[in-house]
Amino acid sequence: MSAGGLIVAVEPGSVGEEVGLEPGDRLVSVNGHPLRDLVDYHFYTAEEELELVVERGGVRYRLEIERDYDESLGLEFDGIVFDGLRQCNNRCPFCFVQQMPRPSDLPSGRPLRASLYLRDDDYRYSFLQGNFITLTNLTEEDWQRIGEQRLSPLYVSIHATDDAVRRHILGNPQAPAILPQLQRLAEMDIQVHGQIVLWPGVNDGETLRRSIVELFALWPTVQTLALVPVGLTRYCRGPLRLLRPDEAAEVLALADSWRPRLKRRLHKTWLYPSDELYLLAGRPLPEAAFYDDPAQLENGVGLVRRLLDDWARAKTKLRPGRFAAHKALLSGITLVCGTLIAPIMAGIAAEFERLAGFPVRLVVVTNHLLGETVTVSGLLAGKDVIEALRGLELGQRVFIPRSMLDASGQVTLDDMTVPTLSQELGVPVSPASLMSEVVTACRPETIHAKLGHINKGKGGGKEKR
């Protein structure tokens, strides 16, 4: 029996507060159903009449509640799962967890952020957070639950529909056949967003063509399919290599050949090459209409288009005269990015400087921690950013990619906080996901408000305590 979920916060004015629930309590069951995770919590609290079993100080007691459907219990728990994370039983050579440095590989002798070493393959994280899973560790009880609780959509790493190829990729000779699993999900009316991570010479070429054909036949269960190039760190221990630009171009040509058929049959794109494939092949990014389903956005599909379209809107607010009278901005700003997006960011930075009338420096950071083959901005380490920026004229503020921080937006993968980066560089550091955030932060009123806050902290003004 699950120990239930540990409550860490209770929303003021909620039903939970009214009945006396407190942080530190453990919600064990609802209407006789033990709670294994947040899925159970939301599923079983959908009734108007609830019987809760709560544990406090080692003692369990019951609460009976009557409330309206739209009244939330207002509880926040210490995690998504209450009975332990479901671990991965595969050994994919390109798994990023497998490619993380060991403590002995690092000068500090300490591992990176703990979450980077978690080999999860948990269908509940797939449903709640969009994490990709392989479906290789599901029990019959899991299958029954997916159908009963309608856990849709799920995000699935398919890689290949040829079972021999897929088992080779997963490093798991016992992996179940993928097409019957997808067909079973179809019978349950569970939708899937799939991805194929392209391993050159293994699941590209004819194997990829076959996979696309067989997955297209499973529409509408397979709602989207993303094509993503394999990523390798310097610590990769498998027989792998990166896609070459010409191979990326071949994948894009294959996807292009499918586009008329998909638009005619489905009236949507369905098959989405990742942004990295376009950048690697030197191809222009598709227009916004191409990205007609946002489900794969966090998988690197459409992020660059979103950046470009956001910049097109944000730059209309830049006028040199607006900043000329504000000396705080005359020293300019610094933008930070990884090497993959650098050509696009260079164009944005140059246009930003021309329109705003103050210096906009772009610093492209090479990933020394994980290796130069890791080119995305989201895997930059704090130390590499500091080394790249140290000694440069950084201007009034440094903007780093929000994607290089954890979910809280505070810590880099090598456990540096944003305040630490600011202290090391001697200027304020701000995370940003889009250029509109940078433009907003550069508004004169924003700058002066920040300067006023800093001056107060230095004793430049009176402050209530």
Secondary structure as the mmCIF struct_conf table of DSSP 4:
data_model
#
loop_
_struct_conf.conf_type_id
_struct_conf.id
_struct_conf.beg_label_comp_id
_struct_conf.beg_label_asym_id
_struct_conf.beg_label_seq_id
_struct_conf.end_label_comp_id
_struct_conf.end_label_asym_id
_struct_conf.end_label_seq_id
STRN STRN1 GLY A 5 VAL A 10
TURN_TY1_P TURN_TY1_P1 PRO A 12 GLY A 13
BEND BEND1 SER A 14 SER A 14
HELX_RH_AL_P HELX_RH_AL_P1 VAL A 15 GLU A 18
TURN_TY1_P TURN_TY1_P2 VAL A 19 GLY A 20
TURN_TY1_P TURN_TY1_P3 PRO A 23 GLY A 24
STRN STRN2 ARG A 26 VAL A 30
TURN_TY1_P TURN_TY1_P4 ASN A 31 GLY A 32
STRN STRN3 HIS A 33 PRO A 34
HELX_LH_PP_P HELX_LH_PP_P1 LEU A 35 LEU A 35
STRN STRN4 ASP A 37 ASP A 37
HELX_RH_AL_P HELX_RH_AL_P2 LEU A 38 TYR A 44
TURN_TY1_P TURN_TY1_P5 THR A 45 ALA A 46
BEND BEND2 GLU A 47 GLU A 48
STRN STRN5 GLU A 49 ARG A 56
TURN_TY1_P TURN_TY1_P6 GLY A 57 GLY A 58
STRN STRN6 VAL A 59 GLU A 66
TURN_TY1_P TURN_TY1_P7 TYR A 69 ASP A 70
STRN STRN7 LEU A 75 PHE A 77
BEND BEND3 ASP A 78 ASP A 78
BEND BEND4 ILE A 80 ILE A 80
STRN STRN8 VAL A 81 VAL A 81
BEND BEND5 PHE A 82 ASP A 83
HELX_LH_PP_P HELX_LH_PP_P2 LEU A 85 ARG A 86
STRN STRN9 GLN A 87 GLN A 87
HELX_LH_PP_P HELX_LH_PP_P3 CYS A 88 CYS A 88
TURN_TY1_P TURN_TY1_P8 PRO A 93 PHE A 94
TURN_TY1_P TURN_TY1_P9 PHE A 96 GLN A 99
BEND BEND6 MET A 100 MET A 100
HELX_LH_PP_P HELX_LH_PP_P4 PRO A 101 ARG A 102
HELX_RH_3T_P HELX_RH_3T_P1 PRO A 103 ASP A 105
BEND BEND7 LEU A 106 LEU A 106
TURN_TY1_P TURN_TY1_P10 PRO A 107 SER A 108
BEND BEND8 GLY A 109 GLY A 109
BEND BEND9 LEU A 112 LEU A 112
HELX_RH_3T_P HELX_RH_3T_P2 ALA A 114 TYR A 117
STRN STRN10 ASP A 120 ASP A 120
HELX_RH_AL_P HELX_RH_AL_P3 TYR A 123 GLN A 129
STRN STRN11 PHE A 132 ILE A 133
BEND BEND10 LEU A 135 LEU A 135
BEND BEND11 ASN A 137 ASN A 137
HELX_RH_AL_P HELX_RH_AL_P4 GLU A 140 GLU A 148
TURN_TY1_P TURN_TY1_P11 GLN A 149 ARG A 150
STRN STRN12 LEU A 154 SER A 157
BEND BEND12 THR A 161 ASP A 162
HELX_RH_AL_P HELX_RH_AL_P5 ASP A 163 LEU A 170
TURN_TY1_P TURN_TY1_P12 GLY A 171 GLY A 171
TURN_TY1_P TURN_TY1_P13 PRO A 173 GLN A 174
HELX_LH_PP_P HELX_LH_PP_P5 ALA A 175 ALA A 177
HELX_RH_AL_P HELX_RH_AL_P6 ILE A 178 GLU A 187
TURN_TY1_P TURN_TY1_P14 MET A 188 ASP A 189
STRN STRN13 VAL A 192 LEU A 198
TURN_TY1_P TURN_TY1_P15 PRO A 200 VAL A 202
BEND BEND13 ASN A 203 ASP A 204
HELX_RH_AL_P HELX_RH_AL_P7 GLY A 205 PHE A 216
TURN_TY1_P TURN_TY1_P16 ALA A 217 THR A 221
STRN STRN14 VAL A 222 PRO A 229
TURN_TY1_P TURN_TY1_P17 ARG A 234 TYR A 235
BEND BEND14 GLY A 238 PRO A 239
HELX_LH_PP_P HELX_LH_PP_P6 LEU A 242 ARG A 244
HELX_RH_AL_P HELX_RH_AL_P8 PRO A 245 LEU A 266
BEND BEND15 HIS A 267 LYS A 268
STRN STRN15 LEU A 271 PRO A 273
HELX_RH_AL_P HELX_RH_AL_P9 ASP A 275 ALA A 281
TURN_TY1_P TURN_TY1_P18 GLY A 282 GLY A 282
HELX_LH_PP_P HELX_LH_PP_P7 ARG A 283 GLU A 287
HELX_RH_3T_P HELX_RH_3T_P3 ALA A 288 PHE A 290
HELX_RH_3T_P HELX_RH_3T_P4 PRO A 294 ASN A 299
TURN_TY1_P TURN_TY1_P19 GLY A 300 GLY A 300
BEND BEND16 VAL A 301 GLY A 302
HELX_RH_AL_P HELX_RH_AL_P10 LEU A 303 ALA A 314
HELX_RH_3T_P HELX_RH_3T_P5 LYS A 315 LYS A 317
HELX_RH_AL_P HELX_RH_AL_P11 PRO A 320 ALA A 324
TURN_TY1_P TURN_TY1_P20 ALA A 325 ALA A 325
HELX_RH_3T_P HELX_RH_3T_P6 LYS A 327 LEU A 329
TURN_TY1_P TURN_TY1_P21 LEU A 330 SER A 331
STRN STRN16 ILE A 333 CYS A 337
BEND BEND17 THR A 339 ILE A 341
HELX_RH_AL_P HELX_RH_AL_P12 ALA A 342 ALA A 356
BEND BEND18 GLY A 357 PHE A 358
STRN STRN17 VAL A 360 VAL A 364
HELX_LH_PP_P HELX_LH_PP_P8 VAL A 365 THR A 366
TURN_TY1_P TURN_TY1_P22 HIS A 368 LEU A 370
TURN_TY1_P TURN_TY1_P23 GLU A 372 THR A 373
HELX_RH_3T_P HELX_RH_3T_P7 SER A 377 LEU A 379
HELX_RH_AL_P HELX_RH_AL_P13 GLY A 382 LEU A 389
TURN_TY1_P TURN_TY1_P24 ARG A 390 GLY A 391
BEND BEND19 LEU A 392 LEU A 392
TURN_TY1_P TURN_TY1_P25 GLY A 395 GLN A 396
STRN STRN18 ARG A 397 PRO A 401
HELX_RH_3T_P HELX_RH_3T_P8 ARG A 402 MET A 404
STRN STRN19 LEU A 405 LEU A 405
TURN_TY1_P TURN_TY1_P26 ALA A 407 SER A 408
BEND BEND20 GLY A 409 GLN A 410
STRN STRN20 VAL A 411 THR A 412
TURN_TY1_P TURN_TY1_P27 LEU A 413 ASP A 414
BEND BEND21 ASP A 415 ASP A 415
STRN STRN21 THR A 417 THR A 417
HELX_RH_AL_P HELX_RH_AL_P14 VAL A 418 LEU A 425
TURN_TY1_P TURN_TY1_P28 GLY A 426 GLY A 426
BEND BEND22 VAL A 427 VAL A 427
STRN STRN22 VAL A 429 ALA A 432
BEND BEND23 SER A 433 LEU A 434
HELX_RH_AL_P HELX_RH_AL_P15 MET A 435 ALA A 441
TURN_TY1_P TURN_TY1_P29 CYS A 442 CYS A 442
BEND BEND24 ARG A 443 ARG A 443
HELX_RH_AL_P HELX_RH_AL_P16 PRO A 444 GLY A 457
TURN_TY1_P TURN_TY1_P30 LYS A 458 GLY A 459
BEND BEND25 GLY A 460 GLY A 461
#
